[in-house]
Amino acid sequence: MTKMIAQAAAPAQSTSFPPSMIIVWLLFIGGFYFLFIAPQKKKQKEHEKMLTTLQSGDEVVTTGGIYGVITNVKDDRFVVRVADNTKIEVGKGFIQSVARKTDGEDKKSS
């Protein structure tokens, strides 16, 4: 019985963290960054740029799938006409994409 206690109380051998594992973890973290984080940041910047260039007359799609035409641009939202005599205010973050730019903008980009 005393033999088992002596074995249990003996300190375990310490093993050092091998340098190769540090390299593997750094490669894993770097791969994760370039596969997931970097493309998401790029997409977010493009979306913010798209929101800043929107103007009255642009046809947009909201995240809820509603198509409409911007009639007024406010500081934090857009007023969007979705039907005759029907306007809604949509937060800028809820505009998903531009369905069609106004004619004036198309002529500038050509």
C-alpha positions in Angstrom: 0.0 0.0 0.0 2.8 2.4 0.8 4.4 1.5 -2.5 1.3 2.8 -4.4 1.2 6.0 -2.4 4.9 6.7 -3.1 4.3 6.1 -6.9 1.3 8.4 -6.9 3.1 11.2 -5.0 6.2 11.1 -7.4 6.2 14.0 -9.7 5.5 13.4 -13.3 8.2 14.0 -15.8 7.8 17.5 -17.4 7.7 17.6 -21.1 8.4 20.7 -22.9 6.3 22.1 -25.7 8.1 21.2 -28.9 9.0 24.1 -31.2 7.4 22.2 -34.1 4.0 22.5 -32.4 4.4 26.3 -32.2 5.0 26.4 -36.0 1.9 24.2 -36.6 -0.3 26.5 -34.4 1.1 29.6 -36.2 0.3 28.1 -39.6 -3.2 27.1 -38.4 -3.9 30.6 -37.1 -2.5 32.2 -40.3 -4.6 29.9 -42.5 -7.7 30.6 -40.5 -7.1 34.4 -40.9 -6.5 34.2 -44.7 -9.5 31.9 -45.3 -12.1 33.5 -43.1 -11.3 36.8 -41.5 -9.5 38.7 -44.4 -12.3 37.9 -47.0 -15.0 39.0 -44.5 -13.2 42.3 -43.9 -12.9 42.9 -47.6 -16.6 42.2 -48.1 -17.5 44.5 -45.3 -15.4 47.4 -46.7 -17.0 46.9 -50.1 -20.5 47.0 -48.5 -19.7 50.2 -46.6 -18.4 51.8 -49.8 -21.6 50.8 -51.6 -23.7 52.4 -48.9 -21.8 55.7 -49.1 -22.3 55.9 -52.8 -26.1 55.4 -52.7 -28.2 58.3 -53.8 -31.9 59.1 -54.6 -33.2 57.1 -57.5 -31.1 54.0 -56.9 -33.0 50.7 -56.8 -31.9 48.6 -53.8 -32.7 45.3 -52.2 -33.0 45.1 -48.4 -31.8 42.1 -46.4 -35.5 41.1 -46.1 -35.7 40.8 -49.9 -37.7 44.0 -50.4 -37.0 45.9 -53.7 -37.5 49.6 -53.7 -36.2 52.9 -55.0 -34.4 55.4 -52.7 -36.2 58.7 -52.5 -34.3 60.4 -49.7 -31.0 59.8 -48.0 -30.8 60.6 -44.2 -27.9 60.4 -41.8 -28.6 56.9 -40.6 -31.3 55.6 -42.9 -32.8 55.7 -46.4 -36.4 56.4 -47.3 -37.3 53.8 -49.8 -40.4 53.8 -52.1 -41.6 50.2 -52.4 -45.0 50.9 -54.2 -47.1 53.8 -55.3 -47.7 56.0 -52.2 -45.8 53.6 -50.0 -42.5 54.6 -48.5 -40.6 53.0 -45.7 -37.5 54.0 -43.8 -34.7 51.5 -43.8 -31.5 51.5 -41.7 -28.4 51.9 -43.8 -27.1 48.5 -42.5 -30.2 46.7 -43.9 -29.5 47.5 -47.5 -28.1 44.3 -49.0 -27.3 45.3 -52.6 -28.0 47.7 -55.4 -30.3 46.3 -58.1 -29.9 49.3 -60.4 -28.1 52.6 -60.2 -29.6 55.8 -61.5 -29.0 56.8 -65.1 -26.8 59.7 -64.1 -24.4 57.4 -62.3 -24.3 54.9 -65.2 -23.2 57.6 -67.5 -20.4 58.7 -65.2 -19.0 55.2 -64.8 -18.9 54.6 -68.6 
